[in-house]
Amino acid sequence: MNLLIHGGTIVTMRGNEIIRDGAIAIQDETIIDVGKAGQMLGKYASGYEKINAKGKVVIPGLINTHQHAAMSLLRGYADDLPLQEWLEKWIWPIEGLMTAKDIYVGSLLTAVESIMGGTTTVNTMYHYKPMENEAKAFAEAGIRGVVGHVCFSWRRDEDRRALEDLAKNWHNKAGGLIRVSVDPHAPYTVDPGYMKELYALRDEFNKKYGSERAPIIWHIHVAETFNEAEKIKKAFNVDVKGGIMEYLDSLSVLNEHVIAAHCVALTDKDMAIMKARGVKVSHNPISNLKLASGISPIPNMLERDITVSLGTDSPCSNNTADMFEVMKVAALLHKGVSGNPTVMSAQQVLKMATLDGARALCWENDIGSIEVGKKADLAIINFEKPHLCPLHNEFSHLVYAAKSADVETVIINGKIVMENRRLTTLNVEKVMKMVEKAKNRLLEKLQAQC
Ligand SMILES: [Zn+2]
């Protein structure tokens, strides 16, 4: 299908470019022209379905670089607890009861919620099951995603089988919508030997299923809290002398295909290593605040020119998949902490949620900005709202004033997946019913165990 979006303001994310009364021409899944509506309406008069975007702002779809999509089933299940207690006493026991079907249903909900909030790409780490899984849910919803399988020292054989199936069946599949990753959970749950093994496995899979343009990446939690060295010592009797990134570097597992979530407790040396190795960051300010994990030194990393992207983290540590909230909190948090209101401009924060998100997933050749040759992943936002009036600066409104509910139409890979807030790929009411049922089944199973 060919589309022409015309009459709106286009925030391309190519530098600070803004095209008022602009137009975007899309052929199949690709952007083929970007310019002024006046000229393009004539040029693409026939053979193009038209979307009138007058009064609206078009942005590249938001990119959420750290999720555990299936965990939407546990939204609001356990709150107001410290990370370790939250994981060990609450989350892991109920997660152990989740079936492949539950994982699929939870991921459908996250896909729906993401699309409705203008997010077009999600990087998710969870347990992969061959029959029903996050990749299947994302493909059905029509959302772009990097889907991983999370690995732990205690289940190497199972991990190996899951990763092989995931890479073989899903990398660069569903019309290029789905890519995959190898996901060691964290340095305190994956021992040094297994960490190296997983790094080598990513290389092996890349040779088989990946390419330079579409690599299989490595997604890991790093330095989420300040006691990670103690946890590594307790789990594996390994002494970590410097920072956690320094420790990972000593294992030779860092390169430009690594995306590290959180990065709260970093040393200066850690950051120098990240810059040298090209490690990318997913900053999850809302999750870090909710779990009181600490505050990541983001301005410091940006000064060093490290790629920093944004993520929500799971729907039970956030508790939504709303990237507009994440953008606003990210912008405000570092101003408050540094005492410097000039730290992280609105434009920079929007870049973290779009182009830098694409870079963090090694997908910047295809997504992250509105440019000829890139895939058409777009969110059209209705700016004719009291809280977006008057309009002085689009970047300011997008980060400080816009809400996910202002997103009206979403296009992913050239396909309209939401039109005037109605999803075209899934029945939202049906998905919510499936989720309630899955939640009830899980609670019954948990009670039967007690
Ligand atoms: Zn996480």
Residues whose N, C-alpha, C, O or C-beta is under 5 A from the ligand:
A	BS01	ZN	D313
